[in-house]
Amino acid sequence: MKNQEMYSPQDRVKQEMQIGKWNVKENGDLEYDGYYHISGKRLTEKDWIAHLFEKRWIDFNDFIPAYFQALKNIGEQYVNVRVFY
């Protein structure tokens, strides 16, 4: 089975939505409470998760689903993530 067949048609729909204080735009842009903005064009940069761990105000229970929806909106299925520990 091809990877694309594992997803339902709903999984490929671009959606604008609010998850916690994160607003996910159709173009993949993420905005937090009107003041912190991540461009959809930069979502695949591998340092985003590590960078956001430095922000004490981030609730990752809201950010992670918003991030994945934004990735879906730009058509990305795979992202490299850098982890520091």
N, C-alpha and C positions, 0 to 999 in steps of 0.2 A: 504494500500500500504506500503510495506517495505521501509525503508530509502534508501536502495541500489538501488531500482527501480526509485528513484527520480532523479538520476544522469544519464546523457548520457554517452555512452562509452568513449567519449572524455575526460570527467571529471576524468576518472581513469587512463589516460595516464600519465606516468612520463615524464616530459619534462625538459631539460636544457634550461634556458632562461636568458636573461638580462632584468631587470626591473629597469630603471634609472641606478644608479651605482651599483645595487645589481646583482650579478651573482648567479643564482639558479642552483645547480648541481642536477643530476639525483638521487643521494643518499640523497638529502635533505640538503646538506651543503649550507650555504649562505656565500657569500663573498662580502664585500663592497670595491669597487675600489682597490682591490688587497691588502688591509692592515687589514681589520677587518673581522674576520672569526667566524662563528657560526656553530658548528658541527650539522649535521642532527640528531645525537643521543641525542642532548640536547634540541631540539626544544620544547619538551613537558614540560620542566621545567616551572613552573607557574610564575616565576619572570622575564621572558625575556622582556615583554612589559614595565613593571615598570623600569627595569634596563636601557632599551634603551631610556626612557623618560629623563634620566639624560644626555644623549648625545645630545648636541645642534646641531650637524652636521647631525643628522638623519632627512630625509624627509619622514614622515610617509605615504605620498601619494605614495611613491615608496616602502617603507619597507613592509607595510601591504599586498599588493598583492604578493610581493616576499615571505613573510612569509607563506601566505596561499598556494602558489604553492609548497613551500618546504614541508609543512605539507602534502599536497596531494602526493608528491613524496615519502614520507615515509609511506603513508597509514593511516595517522591519520585524523579522522573526528572530534574529540572532544578534546579540550585542556582547562584545568583550567587556568585562568588568575587571578593573584593577582593585585588588584587596590589599590592605595594609594591616598587619597584626603584629 
